[in-house]
């Protein structure tokens, strides 16, 4: 796991009847890359849960459910009562999204 420190700085100038002052808020946040965000760690046949895929894609679980409903997201199937996908299917879907995406200027 890798850990990076990110510092957010928020500055706000305020004007009031008593004069102008500057308020500065600063916060340090540890950003840890979770195990599921590294798709290369998973073998092709390994099954990933809906929550693990949502964590990897950094989207809410309900977004994945909606994408599944409209046929837009990665391919999931039911294993008992749980929705799962294989790491290979997720890799294929991510690559198709990269291939079909227009470059951002």
Helices and strands as residue ranges (DSSP letters): E 3-16, E 19-32, G 35-37, G 39-41, E 47-49, H 50-57, H 61-70, E 77-79, E 82-86, H 87-100
